[in-house]
Amino acid sequence: MKAFWIQTELGKTVLKPRDLPIPQPKRGEIVVRTRAASLNRGELLAAIGLHSAEEPRPAGGDGAGEVTALGEGVSGFRPGERVMFRARGTFAEYVSVLVEQAVPVPERLSWEEAAAVPVVFVTAYESVRQFGKLKKGNWLLVAGASSGVGVACMQLAKYLGATVIGTSGSREKLERLKALGLDVGILCRGSEFTEQALAVTDGKGVQVAANLVGGTAFSGCLQSLANQGRLAVVGYLDGVMKSEIDLELVHGKRLQIFGVSNSYLTAAERGRAMRGFVKECLPGFMDGSIVPVVDRVFPFKDLPAAKAYVETNAQIGKVVVSMP
């Protein structure tokens, strides 16, 4: 089968094609014929140690396709069933998937839309709901709202009945986000959004902030939080990995800061997040309340070009490759 692996060369990640045997399912796994897979920016950033690929490894973190084989002990799935999933090595014609990380595809979703769901929406669920505890009537701030996870955070928050503030350095992106449901758009770079975020919340601040930007937006996110607010550190679009913390602010407001990354999660913890997503969020995809935002679709053979496009930071939502 055709596949792509990723590795770091001269400080940058590169994708290289390989010919590999079709995988056979182990106990607790299914094998899926991949029909589409999405690009996730974190995997492409060599500067992040958690995603370093000094040694070549299978590339891709999520996708959608048809079940072709079941491993020992697997129930609840059948050959030919449409599924979307998280797994390592999804930039391949076939992939092995832990059964806990596979979900039936809602009928209304295309292959490309389904492939755009698992990583960003489960990450968004963990950020705003599982650990962020966002609820109806709350305010959410998304720093870097046009990214795949940023758009997903906005969509899930709206589905939950929250009001969303989003930041971006592009006026055009903010207008497109408003058409998708963004309530308040702030045109800015770094942390230059705090004053406006506090103003629109009548000085109270937001209950939850999701930082997709990185170190340059960290202090602004903290300062925008309400009493007992929660800050999710999710991404580093700016490449800035460190920031000072105002301990008096954290202490005085009883703020909570947490990271959202899959790097050190156990299989059980990944399964818990997926089950929470299925219970609280999947109904929104089934009834059409949430529609995944796919910016562009590339042919599988053009995956390196898709990666280059993601690195231009021009996208709104997800970039997907479609398999033949």
Phi, psi and omega in degrees: 000158177273139180208163173238138173247158182242146174205162180263128177226122178054040176082003179233152177272142178230149178252130182231136181287150176217153170256121186229157174289151176295130183291153174251138186288136171270178178302132179080010181241159166238154172254135185238136170278109186289131176252335176200151178215149184252158177265133179243121190303322183304321181294335185270353184266101181293339182291340180272116184303326181297337183247010182301142180234057179300324173256135181304142178212161178301138184256154178102140184238348178201165182183192179213148180180195184252135177294130178245336182206149180244135175278171179302136176082002182273132174223165178091353176231158180221151176304137181092348182288141177278127180224153168241151195200161167252136179192161173274136174088035183282350173276065181204156182291332175224149181212145174273135185228130171298134187300330180291346183254012179247141182224136175303141180280125174304141187304326186283351182268137172284170176303315184294319178295318180296321180295337182276002187266305200304303186293308187289324183281327174291321175298317178296320178300314179298320185290310188264336186244301185300311180253330179285337177058032178295142179218173181305134179091349178281168172251138174240134172253127176243109177273114187091052192286345184274351179291167180304310179291324179299314178295319179296319177300315179298314183294318179293321179297317178296321178298325180279352179093021179265167175254138191239131170255132178233144178247150176199153175272004183239121177297320180299317179296319180297321178295320178293322178293323178297325177293338179268356177124357179299131183279314182227122177252134179241118179277114184192172170236155176059232184254022186278037182238352188301313183300316181290322179297319178290324182295315183287343177258020179058034176081358184277330183091176183262150179285327182222140173232137175245117183262103176264348186280311182123208188300326183290339181257357187298310183295324178295321177297315179301313184291341181273353184282146172282174174305134181061027177287166185231133182243121176263123175265110191245321186211176184221063180299332182273351181074006180267113190263356182226151178202151176285152177244128175280096184296326179296321179294314180297316181294311185294322182265001183054050182281154176241133179238128179218152178262153177233104180210147178271354193303319185247011180289142172282166177300323180294320180291322176297319179296321179296318179295318180295318179296321177296317177300314181299317183290315190264337189240326184303324177305331178293328176284327182290324181262002177088004178294328178241125177239117181304140181264111179255116183284308180212152175239129178247151170296149182306320182296340180261025180306316177302325177291323177297318177299316179298322178295316178301321183288348174282346180064031181267349191280158166239116183086224191249149170252134188230147169252140182253131182275152177291000000 
